[in-house]
Amino acid sequence: MAQNVLGGDLQPCNYNPLTGFFRDGCCNTGAEDLGVHTVCIRASEEFLAFSASVGNDLSTPHPEYGFDGLVAGDQWCLCASRWQEAFEAGVAPPVILASTHASTLEWVELSDLAQFAVME
């Protein structure tokens, strides 16, 4: 089993909407995941607006891909680089550490993630 950023077993992020690069509900990653979709976030209106403004509209449904669009409160496996970009812009979304893959730490400092940690 994959590890999370806390050193434990990676926990599921969300099944509704179904998230993860592999659409398995977890922020698992592999060589084919070029975006490194490893940070389990809880979407906020502020973050969704920011993400759309930088070219990654996560709110608009795309039924052709089985994607209903995110709303505030949805949990989602976000690209590590996008989380870091949002952090630097002051709009980082909350993070579920137990569901955030350990490989995230190649992109983001644990101390930065911890500032935005939500407890389940």
C-alpha positions in Angstrom: 0.0 0.0 0.0 1.1 3.5 -0.7 2.2 5.9 2.1 0.8 9.2 3.0 2.8 12.4 3.9 2.5 11.4 7.6 4.2 8.0 7.0 1.1 5.9 7.4 -1.0 4.0 4.8 -2.6 6.2 2.2 -6.3 6.7 3.0 -9.0 7.2 0.4 -9.7 10.8 -0.6 -13.2 10.6 -2.1 -15.6 8.3 -4.0 -18.3 10.9 -4.8 -17.1 12.5 -6.9 -14.7 9.7 -7.8 -11.2 11.1 -7.7 -7.7 10.1 -8.2 -5.6 9.8 -11.4 -6.6 6.1 -11.5 -10.2 7.0 -10.5 -9.9 4.7 -7.5 -10.9 7.2 -4.9 -7.2 7.6 -3.7 -4.5 10.0 -4.6 -2.3 7.2 -5.9 0.3 8.0 -8.6 2.6 6.3 -11.0 4.8 6.9 -14.0 1.9 7.7 -16.2 0.5 10.4 -13.9 2.5 13.3 -15.3 0.4 15.8 -13.3 1.2 14.1 -10.0 -2.4 14.1 -8.7 -1.4 13.4 -5.1 -2.8 16.1 -2.8 -6.2 15.4 -1.3 -7.9 18.8 -1.0 -11.3 20.0 0.1 -12.3 22.5 -2.6 -13.2 26.1 -1.6 -14.9 28.7 -3.7 -11.8 30.8 -3.5 -9.6 28.0 -4.7 -11.9 26.9 -7.5 -12.0 30.5 -8.8 -8.2 30.7 -8.7 -7.8 27.4 -10.4 -10.1 28.5 -13.2 -8.3 31.8 -13.5 -5.0 30.0 -14.2 -6.5 27.6 -16.8 -7.7 24.7 -14.8 -11.5 25.0 -14.5 -12.5 22.3 -12.1 -16.1 23.6 -11.7 -17.4 23.1 -15.2 -18.9 19.7 -15.9 -17.4 17.6 -18.7 -19.8 14.6 -19.0 -17.8 13.3 -22.0 -15.1 12.5 -19.4 -17.5 11.5 -16.6 -16.7 14.6 -14.7 -19.6 16.5 -13.0 -17.5 19.5 -12.0 -16.5 20.3 -8.4 -18.3 22.4 -5.9 -17.0 23.9 -2.6 -16.7 21.1 -0.1 -15.8 18.3 -2.6 -12.7 16.4 -1.9 -10.4 15.9 -4.9 -6.9 14.7 -5.8 -5.1 17.8 -6.9 -1.8 18.1 -8.8 1.0 18.8 -6.3 2.3 21.7 -8.4 -1.2 23.3 -8.6 -1.5 23.1 -4.8 2.0 24.8 -4.5 1.0 27.4 -7.0 -2.2 28.1 -5.0 -0.2 28.2 -1.7 2.2 30.8 -3.2 -0.8 32.9 -4.4 -2.4 32.8 -0.9 -5.4 30.6 -1.9 -4.4 27.1 -1.0 -7.3 24.8 -0.3 -7.6 22.7 2.8 -5.7 19.4 2.8 -6.5 15.9 4.2 -3.0 14.7 5.1 -3.8 11.0 5.7 -5.1 11.0 2.1 -2.2 12.9 0.5 0.4 10.7 -1.2 4.0 10.8 0.2 5.3 11.7 -3.2 3.7 15.1 -2.8 6.7 16.0 -0.6 8.9 16.2 -3.7 6.9 19.3 -4.6 5.5 20.7 -1.4 6.9 21.1 2.2 5.0 19.1 4.9 5.0 22.2 7.1 3.1 24.1 4.4 0.6 21.3 4.0 0.2 21.1 7.7 -0.9 24.8 7.9 -4.0 23.8 5.8 -4.7 20.4 7.3 -8.3 19.5 8.1 -9.1 16.8 10.6 -11.5 14.1 9.5 
